[in-house]
Amino acid sequence: MRQAALSTLDRPAWDLAPAPEQPARLLVIEDDPEIRTLLDRFLTGQGYAVTLAADGLGLDAALAAGAPDLVLLDIMLPGASGLELCRQVRARSRAGIILLTALSELADKVVGLETGADDYITKPFELRELAARIRAVLRRRAEEAPDQADGLRFNGWRFEPERRLLYSPANVRVALTGAEADLLLTFCRNPRRVLTRAQLIELTRGAPDSLNERAVDLLVSRLRRKLAGAGRQLELIRTVRLDGYMFQPEPGPAR
C-alpha cells in the first residue's frame, strides 16, 4: 500500500490564515486520487484557486488554459517524471514550483532544485508546513517581480531574478539553475555582508530545513565557476573562514 503522503489525512486543518483576497492560482499535479482530493479541499479552503492534474497530459492542458502562480508537483508520476515536468514548467512559465517527494536523499533534492524548483517538501508532511512553504514561495516571487524590468547589475553583469537570466559583461547569457538564481539574488540583496551558511539556507529557501550546509557549499562553488567564466579577476564571492561567505561587488553596482 502506498504510504500516506500527508500526516494530517485524518484531520482537517482549516484554521490556517486565509490566502489574499485576490487568490493565487495553484496547479496541483499528483497521481494519487486521495491525496489530490485532500490537497484540493485544503488549498481551496485556504482561499486559493486550485486546478488539478494527474500527469503530464494534465499539465499541458492546465498550462494551455492559463499560467498558474505556483505548481505543486509530485516527483513520482506515471509517464514523464516530475523532474522532467518541472523542467517543462520552468521553460514555459514563471510560476513558483514546489516538489512533493518521497525521496529523502540530499542528491535527489539537489537535483530537484537544479531542474528549476523553488522548494521541495518531503512526504509525509504536515499541511501547516505545506501552507507555509506556499506562502514563502509566493512572497519571494512577488518581491522579485519589480526587478525583472531592468535587472540587478554588478561588475558589468546583469541579473534578472524573476526570469532567472544572467548576462556576462560581454552580454553572453549564462545559464542558472533555480537554486543558483535564488542564491545569487540573496547575495545581491546583501552585498559586502558576511552571511553564515545557516543564514544563506534561511534567506535562500525561506525554510530552515530546505537545504543543508553541504548543499550551500556546492551551490556557492558552482555559482563561483559561472561568475568566473567571463575572465574577471575579482573574486565576487569570498569565503570567510569559519563564518560563511561574502558577496563583494565593486562599490555601487547593486541596487
Long-range contacts (C-beta under 8 A, 24 or more apart in sequence): 2-32, 3-102, 3-123, 3-124, 4-35, 4-124, 5-30, 5-32, 5-35, 5-100, 5-102, 5-123, 5-124, 5-125, 6-35, 6-38, 6-123, 6-124, 6-125, 6-126, 6-127, 7-124, 7-125, 7-126, 8-126, 8-127, 8-128, 9-34, 9-38, 12-41, 12-42, 12-45, 13-42, 13-127, 13-128, 13-131, 14-42, 14-45, 14-46, 16-46, 16-127, 16-128, 16-131, 18-46, 18-47, 19-46, 19-47, 19-48, 20-47, 23-47, 23-48, 23-49, 24-48, 24-49, 24-69, 24-70, 24-134, 24-138, 25-49, 25-51, 25-66, 25-67, 25-68, 25-69, 25-70, 26-50, 26-51, 26-68, 26-69, 26-70, 26-71, 26-72, 26-134, 27-51, 27-52, 27-53, 27-59, 27-62, 27-63, 27-68, 27-70, 27-71, 27-72, 27-95, 28-52, 28-53, 28-71, 28-72, 29-53, 29-54, 29-55, 29-58, 29-59, 29-71, 29-72, 29-73, 29-74, 29-77, 29-82, 29-85, 30-54, 30-72, 30-74, 30-100, 31-55, 31-74, 31-76, 31-77, 31-78, 32-74, 39-72, 42-127, 43-134, 46-131, 48-134, 55-79, 55-80, 56-80, 56-84, 56-85, 56-88, 59-85, 59-88, 59-89, 63-89, 63-92, 63-93, 67-93, 67-94, 67-95, 68-93, 68-95, 69-95, 69-96, 69-138, 69-141, 70-95, 70-96, 70-97, 70-98, 70-134, 70-137, 70-138, 70-141, 71-95, 71-96, 71-97, 71-98, 72-98, 72-100, 72-130, 72-134, 73-97, 73-98, 73-99, 73-100, 73-117, 74-99, 74-100, 74-101, 75-99, 75-100, 75-101, 75-102, 75-103, 75-112, 76-101, 76-102, 83-111, 83-112, 83-115, 86-112, 86-115, 86-116, 86-117, 87-115, 87-116, 89-116, 90-115, 90-116, 90-164, 90-178, 94-141, 94-162, 94-163, 96-137, 96-138, 96-140, 96-141, 97-137, 97-178, 98-130, 98-133, 98-134, 98-137, 100-125, 106-212, 106-214, 106-215, 109-215, 110-179, 110-215, 110-218, 113-177, 113-178, 113-179, 113-211, 114-177, 114-178, 114-179, 115-177, 115-178, 116-164, 116-177, 116-178, 117-178, 118-178, 118-182, 119-205, 119-206, 119-207, 119-210, 120-210, 132-207, 133-206, 133-207, 136-206, 136-207, 137-206, 139-206, 140-182, 140-206, 144-185, 152-185, 152-188, 152-254, 152-255, 153-253, 153-254, 153-255, 154-188, 154-191, 154-236, 154-249, 154-250, 154-253, 154-254, 155-232, 155-234, 155-236, 155-249, 155-250, 155-253, 156-230, 156-232, 157-227, 157-230, 159-184, 159-185, 159-188, 161-185, 161-188, 166-226, 168-229, 168-230, 169-230, 169-232, 170-230, 172-230, 174-226, 174-229, 176-223, 176-226, 177-222, 179-204, 179-211, 179-219, 180-219, 180-222, 180-223, 180-226, 183-216, 183-219, 183-220, 183-223, 184-223, 187-237, 187-245, 187-247, 188-247, 188-254, 189-254, 190-247, 191-247, 191-248, 191-249, 191-254, 192-246, 192-247, 192-248, 192-249, 193-246, 193-247, 194-240, 194-243, 194-244, 194-245, 194-246, 195-244, 195-245, 195-246, 195-247, 196-243, 196-244, 197-244, 197-245, 199-244, 200-244, 200-245, 220-245
